[in-house]
Amino acid sequence: MTRTLYRWLIGLHPPAFRLRFEQELLWIFDESSDASGPAPLFYDAAISLLRQWLVRSGMWKWVLAGVAGAVPVVIGFGSFLFNWPMRYP
């Protein structure tokens, strides 16, 4: 059951990463999941998944552009949004 879940997590990685490392990752899982438990391997696979999709694929540029586009809006409308409703003396 845990191997199937781990294999699914590896399957979410980009295709080039899977082709290169899937068999090795599954072998490591089979060899070390009994000794240390599967939790560290799941954690490592989840961090790897984020790293592969955000950094290696260039998606970080889109994330950074979205944040950079939202900052001026928050700065420009921040006083309006955070002081709602306005109280007049």
N, C-alpha and C positions, 0 to 999 in steps of 0.2 A: 504493500500500500504506500509506504513512504517513498519507495523507489519510483513508483508511478508518479507521485506528486513531484518528486525531484526532477524526473524526466520531463514533465510538463513545464516546470519552471525553466529548465534548460531550453525547452522548445520555444519559449517566448523570446529568446535572444535573437539578434539579427542572423540571417542565413549564413553569412561568411564566418561568423564566430562559431555557429553550430557545426558547420562542416569541419572546421579545424579542431575544435575542442570537445565536442559532445562525447565521443567514446572515452576520452581521457577523464572527463569529469564523472562519467558514470562508473568507470573503473575505480576512481578515487572514492566515490560514494560507497561502492561495494566493499572496498578494503577497509575504510575507516569508520563507517557508520556504526559498526558493532562496538568498536573501542571507545569512541568519544560521543556517540549518539549523533543523530542526524541534525540537531538544531544548529550547530556551527556551520554545517554545510549548506543548510537552507539560507542562513543569514548571508553567507558568502555569495551564494547564487543570486539572492535578491539584490545585493549591492552591485554585483557584476551586471545584472540586468539593467539597473539604472544607469550605470556608467556606460555600458555599451550603447544604449539608445540615446542618451543625452550627449555624451562627449564624442564618442566615435562616429556617430551618424551625422553629426552637424546639427542636430535638433537643438543644441544649446543656443545656437544663434537665434532661433525662433523664440525660445524662452526668454533670452536676454532682451530681444526686441519688444516682446510683450511687456516685460517689466519696465523697460525704458520708456515705453509709450504710456504706461499707467502712472508713472511718477509725476509728470507734469499735470495730469488730470487731478491727481490727489492733492498736489500742491495748490493748484488753481482753485479747486472747489472744496478744499479741505475745511476752510473756515465756514463755508456754507453748510457742508455736510455734518460737521461735528458740533455746530452750535444751533442745531435745529431743535425745537422752534425758537425763533429769536424772541428775546424778551426786551421789550422797550420800557424805559423808566417812566 
